[in-house]
Amino acid sequence: MNANDILCVGAEPIAMVDYIAVEAADDELLSEIGKGLVAGARRANITVPGGEISQIPQIIQSHRPRRGFDLVGTCIGIVDKDRLVTGEKIEPGDVILGLASSGIHSNGFTLARKALFEEAHYALDEDISGLGGSLGDELLEPTRIYVPEVLRMLKEALEIKALVHITSDGFLNLARVTHRIGFVIEFLPEPPPIFSLIQEHKHVPDSEMFLVYNMGVGFCVIASPESVERVLEIAKEADYEAWRLGHCVEDSEKRVWLKPKGLVGKDGKFFPA
């Protein structure tokens, strides 16, 4: 998530340091966290030059003895000041492109636990139709890291007007750009099955699902119409789906319309349009 966030101003991530607070220095737990950090660093092409581990059993606790932990990361990137991407150059008619997520990424686990374990009483090792494996494996699917592909778009000097990481707050992240502009989403891809599973068992309305989760779109690129096809080609070459979601419009209120769902987003919430 840190590396994806760095991308949003047009910067290239170069390094990350971690802080791991644990209930106990459990060898297996720390080994698995380390493997994840290495895999993520390789994908983002960054180094992890340092970090810190703290044992604080009075503060960090888990339902499983010795397995409580809190993981924090700080990422650093570099970008020339004259190449910062802030969204200030967006114009009405610019295109909103979505890059596929790998699942729920790193947001909404409280809601997922309530829906899938407290309401549906699933087990972590249970194979569920449509997921292609166990529920535990699906929930632990790593957050997709978009660094190589987005940096390629930037280095090809495409007309990239804004870059947006779709995390908590969903498509409302679009409104974080500097320019006062509105966003009209006319197409939404079919979300991965994990989202409908959560929504079904907790009876969550679309307005909340699209606020908590990425709903299958993990990153957005706002580009000029002339750059759209090349952005889609780069995503395809990376072997994941990308879609033309909608376009930008003049709007001083910076609203986000999800037309297929009949919703409009403003002031941190989605409402019936």
Order of alpha helices (4+ residues) and beta strands (2+ residues): alpha-beta-alpha-beta-beta-beta-alpha-beta-beta-alpha-alpha-beta-beta-alpha-alpha-beta-alpha-beta-beta-beta-beta
